[in-house]
Amino acid sequence: MAERGAARAGGRTLLVGLLVAGCGARSGGEAADPEIDWLDTTYTLTCDGTVPGGLAAPVHGGVARVAADPARPPYFEHYDVRVLATPQGDVDGDSAPDTVVLLECSPQPSNGVVQEVQAFTSTGRLLAGVPSPRTLREESQLPPVYVPDRLAVTDGELVAVMSAYGTDDTRADGPSVPLTVRWRYAGGHFVRIATS
């Protein structure tokens, strides 16, 4: 079984790095793994850098609660991790269905929550992580937030419908400005090709 990583923690919403070890392969390419259950696997995440050394989150039914190391800063009690969406489609152009995983992580006690998106091959191998929403906060101090049921793979592109913070929006009220970002996988990473 592959170990996968993903993360979310900290501020209102951010994306975080996810580490993954690949599954088996067949000669001439990778064999699809119909056994992968994205709601029941182990993700390794940093909660957007909150846990620099990473933490393993064994997710069951799409959720995990991971005890924090009380001897290591930043001294949280635990981390709540959730799988928010797992759309499928061919991201890398090999005609096999890849899976895009949107996770969130919330260190507790706090009201902070961050998001991360990672793409995996049909065998469970990590293709790449999508750059953090922090890279998209053009006029706001706060990064935009993914709309989970509006994350999709369309014509080889990762299409992310998000909500951005407007000039009058507050963290308490949440973001209100619609934002759509399109990404394409190229050269081992995701490249933003459009924002509207």
N, C-alpha and C positions, 0 to 999 in steps of 0.2 A: 504494500500500500504506500502511496506516495505521501510525503509530508508536504503540505502546502502552507503558504504564508499569506497573511493579509492583515490590514490593520486599520484602526481608527481610534483616536483618543485626543484629548487636549481641548482646544478651543471649541468653536461651534461646529465646524465641519472642515476636515482636511483629508487629504489622501496620504496614505502611508505606504512604505515599502513592505513587500511580502517576499519571503524566501521560500523556495520550493525545491524539493528533490524530485527528479523525474521518475516516471513509471517505466515499465518494460518497453522494449522496442522489437520490431521484427526486421529481418534483413530487407534492405531496400526501402525502409521507411518505418514509421511508427504504427503499431497496432492500436486500434481504437479500444478503449476500456469501458465497456458498458456497465462496469461495476462501480464507477465513481459516483458517489452520492455527495454532492457539494454541500448538503446540509448536515452531513455526518462525516467529517474528516478533520484532520489537524492542520491548522494554519499557524505559521510562525510569523509574528508581527512585532513591530516596534511601537505601535500606537503613535505614529507620526513623530518618532524620535523620543517619545516620553520614556521608553524603555530601550535605550541604545543597544543593549546586548540582545534584545529580542525576547519574546516569550512565546511558548507553545500554547495554543488555544484549541483543545479538543472540542470541536463544535458538535453538538447533538441536537437534532431538530432545529438547526439553524442558530443555536445560541450556545454561549459558553460563559462561564464565570471562572476567571483565573486568579488565584491568590497572588498578591504582590509579595515581593521579597521585602520584609519589614526592615532589613538591614541596608537596603539599597535605596538611594533617593530616586524618585521624588516622594517616597513614603506614602503611597496610596495603600488602601486595604486590599482592593481587588480591581480587576478590569472586566467589564462586561463587553462581550463581543457578539455581534449579530451579523448573519448573512442577510442582506437586504434584497439582492436580485442575482439571478444566474442566467442571463440570456445567452443563447447560442447562435452561432453563425460562423462562416469561414472568414477568419481574420487574417490568416497568413497566406492565403491563396493556394493551399494544397488540396482543396475540395473536401476536406474533412471538417466536421463541425467542432469549432473551438468553443470554449466556455469563458464568458466574462463574469467575474465575481465582484460584486460590490459589497464591501464589508464596512462596518462601523465599529469603533472601539470607544469606550467611555471609562476613564479611570474614576474610581470611586474612593472616597466621597468627593464629588465635584459635579458641576453641571456641564462639563466639557464633553464634546462628542466630535469625532473626526471620521472622515470617510476615505476609503481607498478602493481603487479599481485595479484588478489584475486580470490578465488574459492567460488561459491555459489551453494547451493542445488537447486533442481528443484522448490522449494517453495520460493527461494530468501534468505534463511538463509545463513549467512556467514559460510563457513567451516573453512577457514584459509587463511592467506596471505602467499605468497611465500616469502622466505627471500630476502632481498634487493640485487640487483646486486653488491652492494659494497662488499658483502661477496665473490664475484667471481673474484675480481680484483687481480689476482695472481702476475703478474709481472708489472702491470701498476698502475699508480696513479689514473687512471680514471676507473670507472666501465664499464662493457660491456653494449651494447644496444640491446634490443629485436628487432627482425625482426617480425613485427606484423602478417604478413600473414604466418609465419612459427611457430606460437604457436599452439599446438594441444594437444589433449588428445588421447593417443594411448595405448591400452591394459592396461588401468587403470593408466598409467603414464602420467604426464604432461611433454611434450617434448617442450623445449624452444630453438629454433635456435636463436643465438645472434651473434653480431659482437663485438669482443674484441679489445682493443687498443694494437697495437704492439709497440715495442720499438721505432720505427721511426714515429709512428702516432701522430698527434697533435689534439687538440680539434677542431681546425678550419677545418681540413681535415676529421675528423671522424675516427671511428675504421675500421680496414680492415681485422682482423683475424677472420675466421669463428670459432664459438664455439657452441656446442650443450650440453645442460644441461638437465638431466632427474631427475624429482622429483616424489616421491610417497607420497600420503597422508597416514599418520599413527599416531595414538595416538593424533589426534587433531591438527596436524601440518604437514608441508611438510618437507620431508627429502631428501636431495640430494643423489641420488643413482649412478649417473654416470656423468662424464664430458668428452667430447671429442672434 
